[in-house]
Amino acid sequence: MDGDGTDSSYRTTHRGLALAQRRVIEDAIHIDSSSSQLIQMADLVAWTANATIGRHPKNEFAGQWYRDYLSERDPRREPREL
């Protein structure tokens, strides 16, 4: 998740859960995606899923990216709107 690391609310919330209820191994923290290629990839996947669900003319060029590049790796084969 993008950010500069100063927002500790996700870390605090995660640490407040009982160990048996945690589903994430590491604390969730905001970091600047420019410092992590893994975060950049996660941003691109999330943006691509969003471009598929929330279609509008500005993102039309990426409307099929999820289907073309990511759907075979997704058990549901398409993003779900939350």
mmCIF file of the N, C-alpha and C atoms, coordinates in Angstrom:
data_MODEL
# 
_entry.id   MODEL 
# 
loop_
_atom_site.group_PDB 
_atom_site.id 
_atom_site.type_symbol 
_atom_site.label_atom_id 
_atom_site.label_alt_id 
_atom_site.label_comp_id 
_atom_site.label_asym_id 
_atom_site.label_entity_id 
_atom_site.label_seq_id 
_atom_site.pdbx_PDB_ins_code 
_atom_site.Cartn_x 
_atom_site.Cartn_y 
_atom_site.Cartn_z 
_atom_site.occupancy 
_atom_site.B_iso_or_equiv 
_atom_site.pdbx_formal_charge 
_atom_site.auth_seq_id 
_atom_site.auth_comp_id 
_atom_site.auth_asym_id 
_atom_site.auth_atom_id 
_atom_site.pdbx_PDB_model_num 
ATOM 1   N N  . MET A 1 1  ? 0.853   -1.175  0.000   1.00 0.00 ? 1  MET A N  1 
ATOM 2   C CA . MET A 1 1  ? 0.000   0.000   0.000   1.00 0.00 ? 1  MET A CA 1 
ATOM 3   C C  . MET A 1 1  ? 0.892   1.227   0.000   1.00 0.00 ? 1  MET A C  1 
ATOM 4   N N  . ASP A 1 2  ? 0.535   2.170   -0.827  1.00 0.00 ? 2  ASP A N  1 
ATOM 5   C CA . ASP A 1 2  ? 1.323   3.397   -0.901  1.00 0.00 ? 2  ASP A CA 1 
ATOM 6   C C  . ASP A 1 2  ? 1.224   4.196   0.385   1.00 0.00 ? 2  ASP A C  1 
ATOM 7   N N  . GLY A 1 3  ? 2.215   4.943   0.641   1.00 0.00 ? 3  GLY A N  1 
ATOM 8   C CA . GLY A 1 3  ? 2.254   5.812   1.806   1.00 0.00 ? 3  GLY A CA 1 
ATOM 9   C C  . GLY A 1 3  ? 3.691   6.089   2.165   1.00 0.00 ? 3  GLY A C  1 
ATOM 10  N N  . ASP A 1 4  ? 3.882   6.850   3.208   1.00 0.00 ? 4  ASP A N  1 
ATOM 11  C CA . ASP A 1 4  ? 5.248   7.206   3.605   1.00 0.00 ? 4  ASP A CA 1 
ATOM 12  C C  . ASP A 1 4  ? 5.672   6.537   4.904   1.00 0.00 ? 4  ASP A C  1 
ATOM 13  N N  . GLY A 1 5  ? 4.847   5.630   5.419   1.00 0.00 ? 5  GLY A N  1 
ATOM 14  C CA . GLY A 1 5  ? 5.203   4.901   6.628   1.00 0.00 ? 5  GLY A CA 1 
ATOM 15  C C  . GLY A 1 5  ? 4.789   5.570   7.921   1.00 0.00 ? 5  GLY A C  1 
ATOM 16  N N  . THR A 1 6  ? 4.197   6.760   7.845   1.00 0.00 ? 6  THR A N  1 
ATOM 17  C CA . THR A 1 6  ? 3.838   7.469   9.071   1.00 0.00 ? 6  THR A CA 1 
ATOM 18  C C  . THR A 1 6  ? 2.484   7.051   9.642   1.00 0.00 ? 6  THR A C  1 
ATOM 19  N N  . ASP A 1 7  ? 1.624   6.424   8.833   1.00 0.00 ? 7  ASP A N  1 
ATOM 20  C CA . ASP A 1 7  ? 0.317   5.976   9.308   1.00 0.00 ? 7  ASP A CA 1 
ATOM 21  C C  . ASP A 1 7  ? 0.472   4.582   9.907   1.00 0.00 ? 7  ASP A C  1 
ATOM 22  N N  . SER A 1 8  ? 0.335   4.475   11.206  1.00 0.00 ? 8  SER A N  1 
ATOM 23  C CA . SER A 1 8  ? 0.528   3.182   11.873  1.00 0.00 ? 8  SER A CA 1 
ATOM 24  C C  . SER A 1 8  ? -0.781  2.472   12.183  1.00 0.00 ? 8  SER A C  1 
ATOM 25  N N  . SER A 1 9  ? -1.899  2.969   11.665  1.00 0.00 ? 9  SER A N  1 
ATOM 26  C CA . SER A 1 9  ? -3.199  2.408   12.040  1.00 0.00 ? 9  SER A CA 1 
ATOM 27  C C  . SER A 1 9  ? -3.352  0.949   11.605  1.00 0.00 ? 9  SER A C  1 
ATOM 28  N N  . TYR A 1 10 ? -2.845  0.565   10.442  1.00 0.00 ? 10 TYR A N  1 
ATOM 29  C CA . TYR A 1 10 ? -2.964  -0.826  10.007  1.00 0.00 ? 10 TYR A CA 1 
ATOM 30  C C  . TYR A 1 10 ? -2.117  -1.746  10.880  1.00 0.00 ? 10 TYR A C  1 
ATOM 31  N N  . ARG A 1 11 ? -0.907  -1.300  11.202  1.00 0.00 ? 11 ARG A N  1 
ATOM 32  C CA . ARG A 1 11 ? -0.036  -2.092  12.069  1.00 0.00 ? 11 ARG A CA 1 
ATOM 33  C C  . ARG A 1 11 ? -0.673  -2.266  13.451  1.00 0.00 ? 11 ARG A C  1 
ATOM 34  N N  . THR A 1 12 ? -1.179  -1.189  13.992  1.00 0.00 ? 12 THR A N  1 
ATOM 35  C CA . THR A 1 12 ? -1.796  -1.230  15.319  1.00 0.00 ? 12 THR A CA 1 
ATOM 36  C C  . THR A 1 12 ? -3.013  -2.163  15.330  1.00 0.00 ? 12 THR A C  1 
ATOM 37  N N  . THR A 1 13 ? -3.830  -2.070  14.295  1.00 0.00 ? 13 THR A N  1 
ATOM 38  C CA . THR A 1 13 ? -5.013  -2.930  14.203  1.00 0.00 ? 13 THR A CA 1 
ATOM 39  C C  . THR A 1 13 ? -4.599  -4.387  14.087  1.00 0.00 ? 13 THR A C  1 
ATOM 40  N N  . HIS A 1 14 ? -3.624  -4.678  13.247  1.00 0.00 ? 14 HIS A N  1 
ATOM 41  C CA . HIS A 1 14 ? -3.157  -6.053  13.066  1.00 0.00 ? 14 HIS A CA 1 
ATOM 42  C C  . HIS A 1 14 ? -2.592  -6.608  14.363  1.00 0.00 ? 14 HIS A C  1 
ATOM 43  N N  . ARG A 1 15 ? -1.795  -5.816  15.041  1.00 0.00 ? 15 ARG A N  1 
ATOM 44  C CA . ARG A 1 15 ? -1.200  -6.277  16.301  1.00 0.00 ? 15 ARG A CA 1 
ATOM 45  C C  . ARG A 1 15 ? -2.254  -6.447  17.387  1.00 0.00 ? 15 ARG A C  1 
ATOM 46  N N  . GLY A 1 16 ? -3.405  -5.780  17.245  1.00 0.00 ? 16 GLY A N  1 
ATOM 47  C CA . GLY A 1 16 ? -4.473  -5.898  18.233  1.00 0.00 ? 16 GLY A CA 1 
ATOM 48  C C  . GLY A 1 16 ? -5.289  -7.178  18.085  1.00 0.00 ? 16 GLY A C  1 
ATOM 49  N N  . LEU A 1 17 ? -5.132  -7.877  16.970  1.00 0.00 ? 17 LEU A N  1 
ATOM 50  C CA . LEU A 1 17 ? -5.857  -9.129  16.765  1.00 0.00 ? 17 LEU A CA 1 
ATOM 51  C C  . LEU A 1 17 ? -5.202  -10.270 17.526  1.00 0.00 ? 17 LEU A C  1 
ATOM 52  N N  . ALA A 1 18 ? -6.020  -11.199 17.961  1.00 0.00 ? 18 ALA A N  1 
ATOM 53  C CA . ALA A 1 18 ? -5.474  -12.413 18.566  1.00 0.00 ? 18 ALA A CA 1 
ATOM 54  C C  . ALA A 1 18 ? -4.700  -13.170 17.495  1.00 0.00 ? 18 ALA A C  1 
ATOM 55  N N  . LEU A 1 19 ? -3.626  -13.824 17.883  1.00 0.00 ? 19 LEU A N  1 
ATOM 56  C CA . LEU A 1 19 ? -2.796  -14.534 16.908  1.00 0.00 ? 19 LEU A CA 1 
ATOM 57  C C  . LEU A 1 19 ? -3.613  -15.504 16.056  1.00 0.00 ? 19 LEU A C  1 
ATOM 58  N N  . ALA A 1 20 ? -4.591  -16.157 16.641  1.00 0.00 ? 20 ALA A N  1 
ATOM 59  C CA . ALA A 1 20 ? -5.409  -17.125 15.911  1.00 0.00 ? 20 ALA A CA 1 
ATOM 60  C C  . ALA A 1 20 ? -6.282  -16.464 14.844  1.00 0.00 ? 20 ALA A C  1 
ATOM 61  N N  . GLN A 1 21 ? -6.501  -15.145 14.950  1.00 0.00 ? 21 GLN A N  1 
ATOM 62  C CA . GLN A 1 21 ? -7.348  -14.437 13.994  1.00 0.00 ? 21 GLN A CA 1 
ATOM 63  C C  . GLN A 1 21 ? -6.552  -13.752 12.887  1.00 0.00 ? 21 GLN A C  1 
ATOM 64  N N  . ARG A 1 22 ? -5.262  -13.697 12.989  1.00 0.00 ? 22 ARG A N  1 
ATOM 65  C CA . ARG A 1 22 ? -4.450  -13.014 11.980  1.00 0.00 ? 22 ARG A CA 1 
ATOM 66  C C  . ARG A 1 22 ? -4.352  -13.860 10.727  1.00 0.00 ? 22 ARG A C  1 
ATOM 67  N N  . ARG A 1 23 ? -4.575  -13.243 9.595   1.00 0.00 ? 23 ARG A N  1 
ATOM 68  C CA . ARG A 1 23 ? -4.490  -13.944 8.314   1.00 0.00 ? 23 ARG A CA 1 
ATOM 69  C C  . ARG A 1 23 ? -3.374  -13.383 7.444   1.00 0.00 ? 23 ARG A C  1 
ATOM 70  N N  . VAL A 1 24 ? -2.642  -12.439 7.982   1.00 0.00 ? 24 VAL A N  1 
ATOM 71  C CA . VAL A 1 24 ? -1.524  -11.825 7.276   1.00 0.00 ? 24 VAL A CA 1 
ATOM 72  C C  . VAL A 1 24 ? -0.278  -12.067 8.113   1.00 0.00 ? 24 VAL A C  1 
ATOM 73  N N  . ILE A 1 25 ? 0.770   -12.552 7.496   1.00 0.00 ? 25 ILE A N  1 
ATOM 74  C CA . ILE A 1 25 ? 1.982   -12.896 8.234   1.00 0.00 ? 25 ILE A CA 1 
ATOM 75  C C  . ILE A 1 25 ? 2.675   -11.652 8.774   1.00 0.00 ? 25 ILE A C  1 
ATOM 76  N N  . GLU A 1 26 ? 2.803   -10.646 7.952   1.00 0.00 ? 26 GLU A N  1 
ATOM 77  C CA . GLU A 1 26 ? 3.550   -9.440  8.310   1.00 0.00 ? 26 GLU A CA 1 
ATOM 78  C C  . GLU A 1 26 ? 2.570   -8.315  8.624   1.00 0.00 ? 26 GLU A C  1 
ATOM 79  N N  . ASP A 1 27 ? 2.992   -7.358  9.428   1.00 0.00 ? 27 ASP A N  1 
ATOM 80  C CA . ASP A 1 27 ? 2.166   -6.186  9.688   1.00 0.00 ? 27 ASP A CA 1 
ATOM 81  C C  . ASP A 1 27 ? 1.910   -5.437  8.391   1.00 0.00 ? 27 ASP A C  1 
ATOM 82  N N  . ALA A 1 28 ? 0.691   -4.946  8.249   1.00 0.00 ? 28 ALA A N  1 
ATOM 83  C CA . ALA A 1 28 ? 0.346   -4.132  7.079   1.00 0.00 ? 28 ALA A CA 1 
ATOM 84  C C  . ALA A 1 28 ? 0.821   -2.702  7.340   1.00 0.00 ? 28 ALA A C  1 
ATOM 85  N N  . ILE A 1 29 ? 1.676   -2.208  6.490   1.00 0.00 ? 29 ILE A N  1 
ATOM 86  C CA . ILE A 1 29 ? 2.166   -0.840  6.623   1.00 0.00 ? 29 ILE A CA 1 
ATOM 87  C C  . ILE A 1 29 ? 2.147   -0.156  5.261   1.00 0.00 ? 29 ILE A C  1 
ATOM 88  N N  . HIS A 1 30 ? 2.040   1.148   5.268   1.00 0.00 ? 30 HIS A N  1 
ATOM 89  C CA . HIS A 1 30 ? 2.105   1.930   4.041   1.00 0.00 ? 30 HIS A CA 1 
ATOM 90  C C  . HIS A 1 30 ? 3.568   2.181   3.712   1.00 0.00 ? 30 HIS A C  1 
ATOM 91  N N  . ILE A 1 31 ? 3.947   1.895   2.475   1.00 0.00 ? 31 ILE A N  1 
ATOM 92  C CA . ILE A 1 31 ? 5.284   2.246   2.013   1.00 0.00 ? 31 ILE A CA 1 
ATOM 93  C C  . ILE A 1 31 ? 5.186   2.822   0.616   1.00 0.00 ? 31 ILE A C  1 
ATOM 94  N N  . ASP A 1 32 ? 6.121   3.636   0.258   1.00 0.00 ? 32 ASP A N  1 
ATOM 95  C CA . ASP A 1 32 ? 6.158   4.251   -1.062  1.00 0.00 ? 32 ASP A CA 1 
ATOM 96  C C  . ASP A 1 32 ? 6.503   3.180   -2.087  1.00 0.00 ? 32 ASP A C  1 
ATOM 97  N N  . SER A 1 33 ? 5.662   3.027   -3.086  1.00 0.00 ? 33 SER A N  1 
ATOM 98  C CA . SER A 1 33 ? 5.884   1.973   -4.076  1.00 0.00 ? 33 SER A CA 1 
ATOM 99  C C  . SER A 1 33 ? 7.175   2.169   -4.865  1.00 0.00 ? 33 SER A C  1 
ATOM 100 N N  . SER A 1 34 ? 7.698   3.376   -4.886  1.00 0.00 ? 34 SER A N  1 
ATOM 101 C CA . SER A 1 34 ? 8.949   3.593   -5.625  1.00 0.00 ? 34 SER A CA 1 
ATOM 102 C C  . SER A 1 34 ? 10.136  2.904   -4.957  1.00 0.00 ? 34 SER A C  1 
ATOM 103 N N  . SER A 1 35 ? 9.955   2.466   -3.704  1.00 0.00 ? 35 SER A N  1 
ATOM 104 C CA . SER A 1 35 ? 11.057  1.812   -3.002  1.00 0.00 ? 35 SER A CA 1 
ATOM 105 C C  . SER A 1 35 ? 10.974  0.288   -3.048  1.00 0.00 ? 35 SER A C  1 
ATOM 106 N N  . SER A 1 36 ? 9.939   -0.254  -3.706  1.00 0.00 ? 36 SER A N  1 
ATOM 107 C CA . SER A 1 36 ? 9.759   -1.709  -3.709  1.00 0.00 ? 36 SER A CA 1 
ATOM 108 C C  . SER A 1 36 ? 9.144   -2.166  -5.028  1.00 0.00 ? 36 SER A C  1 
ATOM 109 N N  . GLN A 1 37 ? 9.857   -3.014  -5.748  1.00 0.00 ? 37 GLN A N  1 
ATOM 110 C CA . GLN A 1 37 ? 9.309   -3.552  -6.990  1.00 0.00 ? 37 GLN A CA 1 
ATOM 111 C C  . GLN A 1 37 ? 8.099   -4.438  -6.712  1.00 0.00 ? 37 GLN A C  1 
ATOM 112 N N  . LEU A 1 38 ? 8.095   -5.148  -5.605  1.00 0.00 ? 38 LEU A N  1 
ATOM 113 C CA . LEU A 1 38 ? 6.959   -5.991  -5.261  1.00 0.00 ? 38 LEU A CA 1 
ATOM 114 C C  . LEU A 1 38 ? 5.711   -5.136  -5.036  1.00 0.00 ? 38 LEU A C  1 
ATOM 115 N N  . ILE A 1 39 ? 5.856   -4.021  -4.352  1.00 0.00 ? 39 ILE A N  1 
ATOM 116 C CA . ILE A 1 39 ? 4.727   -3.118  -4.132  1.00 0.00 ? 39 ILE A CA 1 
ATOM 117 C C  . ILE A 1 39 ? 4.273   -2.519  -5.455  1.00 0.00 ? 39 ILE A C  1 
ATOM 118 N N  . GLN A 1 40 ? 5.199   -2.185  -6.341  1.00 0.00 ? 40 GLN A N  1 
ATOM 119 C CA . GLN A 1 40 ? 4.833   -1.670  -7.655  1.00 0.00 ? 40 GLN A CA 1 
ATOM 120 C C  . GLN A 1 40 ? 4.016   -2.696  -8.431  1.00 0.00 ? 40 GLN A C  1 
ATOM 121 N N  . MET A 1 41 ? 4.404   -3.968  -8.356  1.00 0.00 ? 41 MET A N  1 
ATOM 122 C CA . MET A 1 41 ? 3.641   -5.013  -9.039  1.00 0.00 ? 41 MET A CA 1 
ATOM 123 C C  . MET A 1 41 ? 2.245   -5.148  -8.433  1.00 0.00 ? 41 MET A C  1 
ATOM 124 N N  . ALA A 1 42 ? 2.160   -5.112  -7.103  1.00 0.00 ? 42 ALA A N  1 
ATOM 125 C CA . ALA A 1 42 ? 0.860   -5.206  -6.436  1.00 0.00 ? 42 ALA A CA 1 
ATOM 126 C C  . ALA A 1 42 ? -0.026  -4.024  -6.832  1.00 0.00 ? 42 ALA A C  1 
ATOM 127 N N  . ASP A 1 43 ? 0.555   -2.830  -6.912  1.00 0.00 ? 43 ASP A N  1 
ATOM 128 C CA . ASP A 1 43 ? -0.193  -1.652  -7.348  1.00 0.00 ? 43 ASP A CA 1 
ATOM 129 C C  . ASP A 1 43 ? -0.733  -1.840  -8.760  1.00 0.00 ? 43 ASP A C  1 
ATOM 130 N N  . LEU A 1 44 ? 0.092   -2.385  -9.644  1.00 0.00 ? 44 LEU A N  1 
ATOM 131 C CA . LEU A 1 44 ? -0.324  -2.586  -11.028 1.00 0.00 ? 44 LEU A CA 1 
ATOM 132 C C  . LEU A 1 44 ? -1.453  -3.614  -11.124 1.00 0.00 ? 44 LEU A C  1 
ATOM 133 N N  . VAL A 1 45 ? -1.357  -4.693  -10.367 1.00 0.00 ? 45 VAL A N  1 
ATOM 134 C CA . VAL A 1 45 ? -2.419  -5.699  -10.367 1.00 0.00 ? 45 VAL A CA 1 
ATOM 135 C C  . VAL A 1 45 ? -3.720  -5.082  -9.840  1.00 0.00 ? 45 VAL A C  1 
ATOM 136 N N  . ALA A 1 46 ? -3.641  -4.350  -8.731  1.00 0.00 ? 46 ALA A N  1 
ATOM 137 C CA . ALA A 1 46 ? -4.833  -3.725  -8.151  1.00 0.00 ? 46 ALA A CA 1 
ATOM 138 C C  . ALA A 1 46 ? -5.428  -2.693  -9.105  1.00 0.00 ? 46 ALA A C  1 
ATOM 139 N N  . TRP A 1 47 ? -4.576  -1.894  -9.734  1.00 0.00 ? 47 TRP A N  1 
ATOM 140 C CA . TRP A 1 47 ? -5.065  -0.879  -10.673 1.00 0.00 ? 47 TRP A CA 1 
ATOM 141 C C  . TRP A 1 47 ? -5.721  -1.542  -11.879 1.00 0.00 ? 47 TRP A C  1 
ATOM 142 N N  . THR A 1 48 ? -5.125  -2.636  -12.362 1.00 0.00 ? 48 THR A N  1 
ATOM 143 C CA . THR A 1 48 ? -5.675  -3.353  -13.512 1.00 0.00 ? 48 THR A CA 1 
ATOM 144 C C  . THR A 1 48 ? -7.039  -3.942  -13.169 1.00 0.00 ? 48 THR A C  1 
ATOM 145 N N  . ALA A 1 49 ? -7.179  -4.521  -11.989 1.00 0.00 ? 49 ALA A N  1 
ATOM 146 C CA . ALA A 1 49 ? -8.479  -5.045  -11.566 1.00 0.00 ? 49 ALA A CA 1 
ATOM 147 C C  . ALA A 1 49 ? -9.492  -3.913  -11.471 1.00 0.00 ? 49 ALA A C  1 
ATOM 148 N N  . ASN A 1 50 ? -9.075  -2.777  -10.939 1.00 0.00 ? 50 ASN A N  1 
ATOM 149 C CA . ASN A 1 50 ? -9.962  -1.628  -10.822 1.00 0.00 ? 50 ASN A CA 1 
ATOM 150 C C  . ASN A 1 50 ? -10.369 -1.100  -12.199 1.00 0.00 ? 50 ASN A C  1 
ATOM 151 N N  . ALA A 1 51 ? -9.431  -1.078  -13.142 1.00 0.00 ? 51 ALA A N  1 
ATOM 152 C CA . ALA A 1 51 ? -9.741  -0.613  -14.499 1.00 0.00 ? 51 ALA A CA 1 
ATOM 153 C C  . ALA A 1 51 ? -10.741 -1.543  -15.185 1.00 0.00 ? 51 ALA A C  1 
ATOM 154 N N  . THR A 1 52 ? -10.735 -2.813  -14.803 1.00 0.00 ? 52 THR A N  1 
ATOM 155 C CA . THR A 1 52 ? -11.675 -3.777  -15.369 1.00 0.00 ? 52 THR A CA 1 
ATOM 156 C C  . THR A 1 52 ? -13.073 -3.568  -14.805 1.00 0.00 ? 52 THR A C  1 
ATOM 157 N N  . ILE A 1 53 ? -13.156 -3.313  -13.515 1.00 0.00 ? 53 ILE A N  1 
ATOM 158 C CA . ILE A 1 53 ? -14.454 -3.158  -12.851 1.00 0.00 ? 53 ILE A CA 1 
ATOM 159 C C  . ILE A 1 53 ? -15.015 -1.749  -13.050 1.00 0.00 ? 53 ILE A C  1 
ATOM 160 N N  . GLY A 1 54 ? -14.197 -0.753  -12.820 1.00 0.00 ? 54 GLY A N  1 
ATOM 161 C CA . GLY A 1 54 ? -14.639 0.639   -12.902 1.00 0.00 ? 54 GLY A CA 1 
ATOM 162 C C  . GLY A 1 54 ? -14.272 1.260   -14.237 1.00 0.00 ? 54 GLY A C  1 
ATOM 163 N N  . ARG A 1 55 ? -14.885 0.782   -15.274 1.00 0.00 ? 55 ARG A N  1 
ATOM 164 C CA . ARG A 1 55 ? -14.539 1.246   -16.627 1.00 0.00 ? 55 ARG A CA 1 
ATOM 165 C C  . ARG A 1 55 ? -14.974 2.686   -16.853 1.00 0.00 ? 55 ARG A C  1 
ATOM 166 N N  . HIS A 1 56 ? -14.075 3.451   -17.453 1.00 0.00 ? 56 HIS A N  1 
ATOM 167 C CA . HIS A 1 56 ? -14.402 4.791   -17.921 1.00 0.00 ? 56 HIS A CA 1 
ATOM 168 C C  . HIS A 1 56 ? -13.420 5.142   -19.033 1.00 0.00 ? 56 HIS A C  1 
ATOM 169 N N  . PRO A 1 57 ? -13.743 6.132   -19.849 1.00 0.00 ? 57 PRO A N  1 
ATOM 170 C CA . PRO A 1 57 ? -12.929 6.424   -21.040 1.00 0.00 ? 57 PRO A CA 1 
ATOM 171 C C  . PRO A 1 57 ? -11.443 6.639   -20.755 1.00 0.00 ? 57 PRO A C  1 
ATOM 172 N N  . LYS A 1 58 ? -11.115 7.206   -19.625 1.00 0.00 ? 58 LYS A N  1 
ATOM 173 C CA . LYS A 1 58 ? -9.710  7.486   -19.310 1.00 0.00 ? 58 LYS A CA 1 
ATOM 174 C C  . LYS A 1 58 ? -8.878  6.202   -19.179 1.00 0.00 ? 58 LYS A C  1 
ATOM 175 N N  . ASN A 1 59 ? -9.506  5.111   -18.740 1.00 0.00 ? 59 ASN A N  1 
ATOM 176 C CA . ASN A 1 59 ? -8.801  3.838   -18.550 1.00 0.00 ? 59 ASN A CA 1 
ATOM 177 C C  . ASN A 1 59 ? -9.156  2.802   -19.621 1.00 0.00 ? 59 ASN A C  1 
ATOM 178 N N  . GLU A 1 60 ? -9.818  3.227   -20.678 1.00 0.00 ? 60 GLU A N  1 
ATOM 179 C CA . GLU A 1 60 ? -10.271 2.298   -21.699 1.00 0.00 ? 60 GLU A CA 1 
ATOM 180 C C  . GLU A 1 60 ? -9.138  1.455   -22.281 1.00 0.00 ? 60 GLU A C  1 
ATOM 181 N N  . PHE A 1 61 ? -7.959  2.040   -22.404 1.00 0.00 ? 61 PHE A N  1 
ATOM 182 C CA . PHE A 1 61 ? -6.810  1.329   -22.984 1.00 0.00 ? 61 PHE A CA 1 
ATOM 183 C C  . PHE A 1 61 ? -6.431  0.083   -22.176 1.00 0.00 ? 61 PHE A C  1 
ATOM 184 N N  . ALA A 1 62 ? -6.782  0.044   -20.899 1.00 0.00 ? 62 ALA A N  1 
ATOM 185 C CA . ALA A 1 62 ? -6.395  -1.077  -20.031 1.00 0.00 ? 62 ALA A CA 1 
ATOM 186 C C  . ALA A 1 62 ? -7.575  -1.981  -19.687 1.00 0.00 ? 62 ALA A C  1 
ATOM 187 N N  . GLY A 1 63 ? -8.695  -1.773  -20.314 1.00 0.00 ? 63 GLY A N  1 
ATOM 188 C CA . GLY A 1 63 ? -9.905  -2.500  -19.984 1.00 0.00 ? 63 GLY A CA 1 
ATOM 189 C C  . GLY A 1 63 ? -9.806  -4.007  -20.111 1.00 0.00 ? 63 GLY A C  1 
ATOM 190 N N  . GLN A 1 64 ? -8.912  -4.511  -20.961 1.00 0.00 ? 64 GLN A N  1 
ATOM 191 C CA . GLN A 1 64 ? -8.772  -5.948  -21.173 1.00 0.00 ? 64 GLN A CA 1 
ATOM 192 C C  . GLN A 1 64 ? -7.501  -6.526  -20.556 1.00 0.00 ? 64 GLN A C  1 
ATOM 193 N N  . TRP A 1 65 ? -6.716  -5.717  -19.898 1.00 0.00 ? 65 TRP A N  1 
ATOM 194 C CA . TRP A 1 65 ? -5.450  -6.201  -19.330 1.00 0.00 ? 65 TRP A CA 1 
ATOM 195 C C  . TRP A 1 65 ? -5.654  -7.344  -18.360 1.00 0.00 ? 65 TRP A C  1 
ATOM 196 N N  . TYR A 1 66 ? -6.650  -7.222  -17.489 1.00 0.00 ? 66 TYR A N  1 
ATOM 197 C CA . TYR A 1 66 ? -6.871  -8.285  -16.507 1.00 0.00 ? 66 TYR A CA 1 
ATOM 198 C C  . TYR A 1 66 ? -7.175  -9.594  -17.225 1.00 0.00 ? 66 TYR A C  1 
ATOM 199 N N  . ARG A 1 67 ? -8.096  -9.547  -18.164 1.00 0.00 ? 67 ARG A N  1 
ATOM 200 C CA . ARG A 1 67 ? -8.457  -10.753 -18.911 1.00 0.00 ? 67 ARG A CA 1 
ATOM 201 C C  . ARG A 1 67 ? -7.245  -11.314 -19.660 1.00 0.00 ? 67 ARG A C  1 
ATOM 202 N N  . ASP A 1 68 ? -6.469  -10.433 -20.301 1.00 0.00 ? 68 ASP A N  1 
ATOM 203 C CA . ASP A 1 68 ? -5.361  -10.875 -21.140 1.00 0.00 ? 68 ASP A CA 1 
ATOM 204 C C  . ASP A 1 68 ? -4.145  -11.371 -20.353 1.00 0.00 ? 68 ASP A C  1 
ATOM 205 N N  . TYR A 1 69 ? -3.879  -10.772 -19.193 1.00 0.00 ? 69 TYR A N  1 
ATOM 206 C CA . TYR A 1 69 ? -2.622  -11.061 -18.492 1.00 0.00 ? 69 TYR A CA 1 
ATOM 207 C C  . TYR A 1 69 ? -2.761  -11.694 -17.107 1.00 0.00 ? 69 TYR A C  1 
ATOM 208 N N  . LEU A 1 70 ? -3.886  -11.497 -16.448 1.00 0.00 ? 70 LEU A N  1 
ATOM 209 C CA . LEU A 1 70 ? -3.993  -11.930 -15.059 1.00 0.00 ? 70 LEU A CA 1 
ATOM 210 C C  . LEU A 1 70 ? -5.041  -12.999 -14.802 1.00 0.00 ? 70 LEU A C  1 
ATOM 211 N N  . SER A 1 71 ? -6.049  -13.101 -15.633 1.00 0.00 ? 71 SER A N  1 
ATOM 212 C CA . SER A 1 71 ? -7.170  -13.987 -15.318 1.00 0.00 ? 71 SER A CA 1 
ATOM 213 C C  . SER A 1 71 ? -6.766  -15.447 -15.178 1.00 0.00 ? 71 SER A C  1 
ATOM 214 N N  . GLU A 1 72 ? -5.787  -15.909 -15.932 1.00 0.00 ? 72 GLU A N  1 
ATOM 215 C CA . GLU A 1 72 ? -5.394  -17.318 -15.815 1.00 0.00 ? 72 GLU A CA 1 
ATOM 216 C C  . GLU A 1 72 ? -4.763  -17.635 -14.465 1.00 0.00 ? 72 GLU A C  1 
ATOM 217 N N  . ARG A 1 73 ? -4.312  -16.611 -13.745 1.00 0.00 ? 73 ARG A N  1 
ATOM 218 C CA . ARG A 1 73 ? -3.709  -16.807 -12.431 1.00 0.00 ? 73 ARG A CA 1 
ATOM 219 C C  . ARG A 1 73 ? -4.723  -16.619 -11.305 1.00 0.00 ? 73 ARG A C  1 
ATOM 220 N N  . ASP A 1 74 ? -5.931  -16.216 -11.662 1.00 0.00 ? 74 ASP A N  1 
ATOM 221 C CA . ASP A 1 74 ? -6.988  -15.934 -10.700 1.00 0.00 ? 74 ASP A CA 1 
ATOM 222 C C  . ASP A 1 74 ? -7.973  -17.105 -10.710 1.00 0.00 ? 74 ASP A C  1 
ATOM 223 N N  . PRO A 1 75 ? -8.170  -17.789 -9.578  1.00 0.00 ? 75 PRO A N  1 
ATOM 224 C CA . PRO A 1 75 ? -9.100  -18.921 -9.554  1.00 0.00 ? 75 PRO A CA 1 
ATOM 225 C C  . PRO A 1 75 ? -10.512 -18.548 -10.024 1.00 0.00 ? 75 PRO A C  1 
ATOM 226 N N  . ARG A 1 76 ? -10.919 -17.297 -9.808  1.00 0.00 ? 76 ARG A N  1 
ATOM 227 C CA . ARG A 1 76 ? -12.260 -16.868 -10.240 1.00 0.00 ? 76 ARG A CA 1 
ATOM 228 C C  . ARG A 1 76 ? -12.244 -16.312 -11.664 1.00 0.00 ? 76 ARG A C  1 
ATOM 229 N N  . ARG A 1 77 ? -11.073 -16.097 -12.221 1.00 0.00 ? 77 ARG A N  1 
ATOM 230 C CA . ARG A 1 77 ? -10.859 -15.628 -13.597 1.00 0.00 ? 77 ARG A CA 1 
ATOM 231 C C  . ARG A 1 77 ? -11.290 -14.203 -13.868 1.00 0.00 ? 77 ARG A C  1 
ATOM 232 N N  . GLU A 1 78 ? -11.735 -13.496 -12.826 1.00 0.00 ? 78 GLU A N  1 
ATOM 233 C CA . GLU A 1 78 ? -12.094 -12.093 -12.997 1.00 0.00 ? 78 GLU A CA 1 
ATOM 234 C C  . GLU A 1 78 ? -12.107 -11.399 -11.637 1.00 0.00 ? 78 GLU A C  1 
ATOM 235 N N  . PRO A 1 79 ? -11.861 -10.099 -11.634 1.00 0.00 ? 79 PRO A N  1 
ATOM 236 C CA . PRO A 1 79 ? -11.890 -9.378  -10.352 1.00 0.00 ? 79 PRO A CA 1 
ATOM 237 C C  . PRO A 1 79 ? -13.322 -9.246  -9.853  1.00 0.00 ? 79 PRO A C  1 
ATOM 238 N N  . ARG A 1 80 ? -13.470 -9.111  -8.543  1.00 0.00 ? 80 ARG A N  1 
ATOM 239 C CA . ARG A 1 80 ? -14.772 -8.924  -7.931  1.00 0.00 ? 80 ARG A CA 1 
ATOM 240 C C  . ARG A 1 80 ? -14.870 -7.530  -7.345  1.00 0.00 ? 80 ARG A C  1 
ATOM 241 N N  . GLU A 1 81 ? -16.001 -6.915  -7.501  1.00 0.00 ? 81 GLU A N  1 
ATOM 242 C CA . GLU A 1 81 ? -16.239 -5.603  -6.907  1.00 0.00 ? 81 GLU A CA 1 
ATOM 243 C C  . GLU A 1 81 ? -16.492 -5.790  -5.417  1.00 0.00 ? 81 GLU A C  1 
ATOM 244 N N  . LEU A 1 82 ? -15.840 -4.984  -4.601  1.00 0.00 ? 82 LEU A N  1 
ATOM 245 C CA . LEU A 1 82 ? -16.024 -5.082  -3.145  1.00 0.00 ? 82 LEU A CA 1 
ATOM 246 C C  . LEU A 1 82 ? -17.045 -4.074  -2.660  1.00 0.00 ? 82 LEU A C  1 
# 
